[in-house]
Amino acid sequence: MYIAQEESFGPVMVISKFKNGDVEGVLRRANTTEYGLASGVFTKDISKALYISEKLEAGTVFINTYNKTDVAAPFGGFKQSGFGKDLGK
């Protein structure tokens, strides 16, 4: 879908179906976009959430929440989303 491939700014959340247990397929779909500013993982399985967060090509990965961060923490994106980390080295 177009909305899942673009970098939207605003109150937008894309929710897409996937086959039960197909974590690698979900990661492939998430990482094929040319953007990578931020992403969110919602699950009851913390081990799965941590695994997915390490594999996602995104500057910030939120787990079971979204846009909750310390304003002093470095942030930025991957690919076409940003130029490294603001407030970083």
Phi and psi in degrees as a GROMACS rama.xvg file:
@    title "Ramachandran Plot"
@    xaxis  label "Phi"
@    yaxis  label "Psi"
@TYPE xy
-56.0124  -46.1315  TYR-2
-63.6791  -27.6888  ILE-3
-80.7185  -13.057  ALA-4
-103.905  -12.8979  GLN-5
-99.2268  160.339  GLU-6
-95.4521  98.5802  GLU-7
-90.4711  138.643  SER-8
-116.51  114.671  PHE-9
149.285  -175.742  GLY-10
-79.4579  77.203  PRO-11
-127.767  132.329  VAL-12
-131.534  124.752  MET-13
-96.515  124.762  VAL-14
-118.123  123.816  ILE-15
-128.823  149.482  SER-16
-78.0589  155.255  LYS-17
-152.988  157.891  PHE-18
-68.0018  140.725  LYS-19
-53.8946  124.238  ASN-20
86.7687  -3.7995  GLY-21
-85.8897  61.1806  ASP-22
-63.2648  -41.9003  VAL-23
-64.8489  -37.3022  GLU-24
-65.2067  -39.9928  GLY-25
-63.5236  -44.4603  VAL-26
-62.2671  -42.1937  LEU-27
-59.592  -46.4269  ARG-28
-63.9912  -42.8578  ARG-29
-66.357  -36.8449  ALA-30
-88.2856  -4.42114  ASN-31
-82.1353  -9.59972  THR-32
-72.5167  155.412  THR-33
-84.5391  1.55738  GLU-34
-113.939  164.875  TYR-35
-168.083  52.3283  GLY-36
-75.0036  -54.8914  LEU-37
-153.433  159.27  ALA-38
-149.774  166.785  SER-39
-135.379  142.497  GLY-40
-121.769  125.688  VAL-41
-120.202  116.826  PHE-42
-162.263  159.448  THR-43
-86.3227  -15.5235  LYS-44
-95.908  100.567  ASP-45
-64.7057  -33.7671  ILE-46
-62.4919  -42.7434  SER-47
-65.8266  -41.476  LYS-48
-60.6916  -44.1242  ALA-49
-66.4721  -40.9654  LEU-50
-60.2165  -49.2995  TYR-51
-63.5875  -41.7648  ILE-52
-63.1232  -31.4827  SER-53
-72.7014  -28.6497  GLU-54
-92.7933  -17.8348  LYS-55
-71.9716  137.269  LEU-56
-92.0303  76.8616  GLU-57
-143.369  147.622  ALA-58
-66.0623  -38.3263  GLY-59
-132.428  134.209  THR-60
-121.956  118.276  VAL-61
-94.4504  141.309  PHE-62
-116.915  120.807  ILE-63
56.9204  24.2543  ASN-64
-162.099  177.846  THR-65
-150.726  135.351  TYR-66
65.4327  30.1277  ASN-67
-107.525  105.779  LYS-68
-153.007  164.946  THR-69
-81.9014  128.733  ASP-70
-63.7942  -16.8067  VAL-71
-90.1798  -5.30588  ALA-72
-76.7415  143.32  ALA-73
-60.8835  142.839  PRO-74
-145.996  158.094  PHE-75
167.513  -171.125  GLY-76
-130.402  -176.022  GLY-77
-112.732  165.569  PHE-78
54.8664  -124.199  LYS-79
-82.8327  7.81235  GLN-80
-106.731  84.6565  SER-81
99.4674  178.543  GLY-82
-126.054  49.9317  PHE-83
99.9678  -153.108  GLY-84
-109.336  126.009  LYS-85
-73.6469  144.385  ASP-86
68.6421  9.20469  LEU-87
-95.0092  -171.63  GLY-88
